[in-house]
Each structure stands twice: as C-alpha cells, then as structure tokens.
C-alpha cells in the first residue's frame, strides 16, 4: 500500500504566487478606482419583536480543566454526530481556558451558545458568551412566586401519600456517559425571559388559523404583570408565551400546541402538546391538569417526555411540581 505524499512546507511556491500578483498600491489605488455606487438610503420600515419559543438544547457537563482531554472525550462521545451543528450549553465548575474550549467545540461541529454560571463567568463576560443561571434559579433574577402548596407542604404530602406520586426519571443516557458529556435538557432561551416585559403583550403564533382572542383577568389588566386567562381551545400550531404570572387555559390545549409561562400553568380541560411552567427557573411553579396527556412537560427547566410518564397518570387529574434533588414529581389530584 502506498503512503500519501507528505506536504512539503519548505517549498516557496506560495511566495512566488504572491510575488506575481499585481501591485495593489500602484494599479488599484483608491485614486484610480471609480467611486463606488452608493446603496439606496431611503428609509425602510423597522420592526422589532421579542417572542418566546421552546427550544431543545443539549447540556454539556464537563469535569476537569485539561482542554485536550476534554475535547478528545467529547469527540469520542459524539461519534457519528460530529459536524452536526448541535447547539449546546456548557456547564463546568472548574476554572479552565474558556476561549480554547469554545474554539475546540466549534471545530468538533458543535454550536456552544452559552455557559452555566460558575467559575468561568469573568472569561465569559470578556468573550461575550451568554451566561445561564444555575439549576433552580430564574433567568430574570426575580424571586420565586409564593404559592399555597409550597415546598414544605409538598414534602409532607410525599411522606403521607407516596402511592399517588411518581418522581420522573431523567431521560435515558448512553451507558458510556462516564462524565455526563451530553445530558438532554429542555431550555427556554433568554428571549422568553425578556418576552413582553416592556409592553406585556402576549402573542399567539398560529399556522393557517385566525388569531384567538385573549381575555385577561382584571388583575392582569390593572398590573404590568399578572395572570393570563385564555378562554379558547389552544389549537395545534399555536403557542402562548407569558411572563409575569400564571397561565390559565379554560378549554384545554391540543397536540402540537404549547403553553409556556414563568409561573404556574392551569389547564381546565385536556392537556396535550407541550406544557412548560417555571420557564425562567422558578422551582415553586406547578402544572395543574384535569386530563393530563402531554407530549412534553417541564417545570423549572427539568422536562419529561410522554414516553417517560407512567401510564397511570395519563388522562387523569394530575399536578406536576419540581422537588430539589428528585426532579419532576407527578401527583394525582383526588
């Protein structure tokens, strides 16, 4: 078998080509060039809109600070998924060379979009890398909303009636995830935290459907932030993104639709589609459904897919909450 010829870096063919190039300073000087044709300067209507969207990110958990070893392990873990443009959020609590790590991730075909707050925040600020809050903290920095069924009552009910509750297990990972390189999470980007904070307008994004009418509670009308009451069925392709209060759906939500709020979500009907509460990290947020059958459920950034929800909770009245150290807790409402 013949070996490929090695590249001889000592040859100066490239330098000879550079010497044969025309002298830009003499032939293409600015004085000899024709003035460039200016682009039209007519004013164009400008529109800026902040909207929320449910996005799937991969969380990259890293331990250690040897960049070369880290990148080697990531390459092994990715396998055939290299160059897949997979968006990732990096979590690493040990100080390391963040610029070198970021460059290596791009070379591997990943798209690092942010860093979980930790020991490398100063570097992230210098590199203008987005910093995401730690688990259990809100993106917008607001205090968690106090609810009647707080963490203390939740713990008591767990002890008194364990048979009616189920703690969701995290999504299945590869057996070889020795350093938890990839952990699938459902995150909502910073635009959800900023969504409607100035005008408090909540929009419905539809596909081939007429706009729905929103009926807000009196509290919502008189306060810059408040609960949102939606009195129509949320149809497939529609999305509600609300910041500043609970979302209450009086009719229900169909498959293919999504309801996202930074506080609690109430569905007085069949709950299909994607249900997201505590989108900015509020661990006191809850989801209440009379007929629970979602494709995805998420509270405080921790999510569970339908195939991982025990069948005994489907089409039942269910409360979903988040418990530190355990994750999502499903509880039958009797």
Number of C-alpha atoms within 10 A of each C-alpha: 3 4 5 6 6 6 7 7 8 6 9 10 10 9 9 10 9 10 10 8 8 10 10 9 8 10 11 11 10 11 9 9 9 7 8 6 6 6 6 6 6 6 6 6 5 5 5 5 6 14 19 24 19 18 11 15 19 18 23 22 17 17 13 13 16 11 16 12 11 18 16 13 14 20 16 11 19 17 9 9 14 16 15 12 14 16 18 23 22 23 21 19 17 12 13 16 12 20 13 11 19 19 13 18 19 14 13 19 17 20 18 23 16 20 23 22 19 17 14 19 19 13 15 19 11 9 12 10 18 16 20 21 16 14 15 20 19 22 21 15 12 12 10 18 18 11 12 8 14 15 17 8 10 14 12 11 15 15 9 9 10 11 10 16 18 17 17 20 14 17 13 9 12 11 6 9 11 9 15 15 23 20 19 18 21 23 23 22 20 17 12 24 25 16 22 21 16 9 9 17 14 18 20 19 19 16 11 8 11 9 12 17 11 14 13 17 14 12 12 17 13 10 11 12 18 20 23 26 18 21 16 15 16 27 20 17 17 24 24 20 25 30 27 22 18 25 27 22 23 17 16 23 28 21 18 16 22 27 27 27 28 30 30 26 27 22 24 16 18 23 30 28 26 23 25 30 32 32 31 28 29 27 28 23 27 26 25 22 26 19 19 23 26 26 19 19 25 25 35 30 25 24 23 21 15 17 11 13 20 12 11 9 19 15 16 18 21 22 20 26 27 28 18 10 6 11 20 25 19 20 23 19 13 7
